[in-house]
Amino acid sequence: MHESAVRLLAGTDFAVSKIYPGFSLHEELELLVTSGLTPAESLLTATGNPAEVLGRHDLGTIMVDRLADLVLLGADPLNDIRNTRDIKAVMTRGKLYDRAALDKMLAQAAQEAKET
């Protein structure tokens, strides 16, 4: 499909049994690269391509007048797609979550999962 210029969209980041949002996306991006996409092409399946398909020109890229939900990484994913897992901070809805805040949210989610 990629060789035929079909616009690919990431799709495993969906809450169903044994698929955990966020974690599954990293795995999917890695599988796309293993399947022959470049890291940049893989990243587009989760950023620019969905925005374009949905007609959301305010999303998907970092530019003036765009909504800015960002993930700050510690290493370049274009060099190694596995670097998407090296998350240092997240900016969403105008709020910055540093690594400590993210770790606290992950611990809370893990505790809540144990309780259900």
C-alpha positions as CSV (number, residue, x, y, z in Angstrom):
1,M,0.0,0.0,0.0
2,H,2.8,2.4,0.9
3,E,4.5,1.8,-2.5
4,S,1.2,2.6,-4.2
5,A,1.1,5.9,-2.4
6,V,-1.8,5.0,-0.1
7,R,-1.9,7.4,2.8
8,L,-1.3,5.3,5.9
9,L,-2.7,6.1,9.3
10,A,-1.5,4.7,12.7
11,G,-4.3,2.7,14.2
12,T,-3.3,0.6,17.2
13,D,-3.7,3.4,19.7
14,F,-7.2,2.2,20.6
15,A,-8.5,1.1,24.0
16,V,-9.3,-2.6,23.5
17,S,-8.2,-5.6,25.5
18,K,-4.4,-6.0,25.7
19,I,-3.8,-2.8,23.6
20,Y,-2.7,0.1,25.8
21,P,-3.0,3.6,24.3
22,G,0.4,5.2,23.9
23,F,2.4,2.1,24.4
24,S,0.9,0.3,21.4
25,L,1.6,3.4,19.2
26,H,5.3,3.1,19.8
27,E,5.2,-0.6,18.8
28,E,3.2,0.3,15.7
29,L,5.7,3.0,14.6
30,E,8.5,0.5,15.1
31,L,6.7,-2.1,13.0
32,L,6.1,0.3,10.2
33,V,9.8,1.0,10.0
34,T,10.6,-2.7,10.1
35,S,8.2,-3.1,7.2
36,G,10.1,-0.6,5.1
37,L,8.9,2.9,5.9
38,T,11.5,5.5,6.9
39,P,11.2,6.9,10.5
40,A,9.8,10.1,9.0
41,E,7.2,8.3,7.0
42,S,6.3,6.2,10.1
43,L,5.8,9.4,12.2
44,L,3.6,10.9,9.6
45,T,1.1,8.0,10.0
46,A,0.4,9.4,13.5
47,T,0.7,13.1,12.9
48,G,0.3,14.8,9.5
49,N,-1.6,12.1,7.7
50,P,-4.5,11.8,10.1
51,A,-4.8,15.5,10.3
52,E,-4.9,15.7,6.5
53,V,-7.4,12.9,6.1
54,L,-9.7,14.5,8.8
55,G,-9.4,17.9,7.1
56,R,-7.9,19.3,10.3
57,H,-5.4,21.8,9.0
58,D,-4.8,23.1,12.5
59,L,-3.2,19.8,13.6
60,G,-0.4,17.5,12.6
61,T,2.5,19.9,12.2
62,I,4.2,22.5,14.2
63,M,3.5,25.9,12.7
64,V,2.0,29.3,13.5
65,D,-1.7,29.1,14.1
66,R,-1.7,25.4,14.7
67,L,-2.8,23.6,17.9
68,A,0.3,22.5,19.7
69,D,0.1,19.2,21.5
70,L,3.8,18.1,21.6
71,V,5.9,15.3,22.8
72,L,9.5,16.4,23.7
73,L,11.9,13.5,23.2
74,G,15.4,13.0,24.5
75,A,16.7,11.7,21.2
76,D,15.9,12.0,17.5
77,P,13.3,9.5,16.2
78,L,14.6,10.1,12.7
79,N,17.8,8.4,13.7
80,D,16.1,5.5,15.5
81,I,12.3,5.3,15.7
82,R,12.6,3.6,19.1
83,N,13.6,7.1,20.4
84,T,9.8,7.9,20.5
85,R,9.9,6.1,23.8
86,D,12.4,8.5,25.3
87,I,9.7,11.0,26.4
88,K,11.0,13.9,28.5
89,A,7.8,16.0,28.5
90,V,4.4,16.4,27.0
91,M,2.6,19.7,26.2
92,T,-1.1,19.3,25.7
93,R,-3.9,21.9,25.9
94,G,-1.4,24.5,26.9
95,K,-0.1,22.6,29.9
96,L,3.4,21.1,30.2
97,Y,3.9,17.8,31.9
98,D,7.5,17.0,32.8
99,R,8.9,13.5,33.2
100,A,8.1,13.5,36.9
101,A,4.5,14.4,36.3
102,L,4.2,11.8,33.6
103,D,5.7,9.1,35.9
104,K,3.2,10.1,38.6
105,M,0.3,9.7,36.1
106,L,1.6,6.3,35.0
107,A,1.9,5.1,38.5
108,Q,-1.6,6.2,39.3
109,A,-3.0,4.5,36.2
110,A,-1.1,1.3,37.1
111,Q,-2.6,1.4,40.6
112,E,-6.1,2.0,39.3
113,A,-5.7,-0.9,36.8
114,K,-4.8,-3.2,39.7
115,E,-7.9,-2.2,41.6
116,T,-10.3,-3.0,38.8
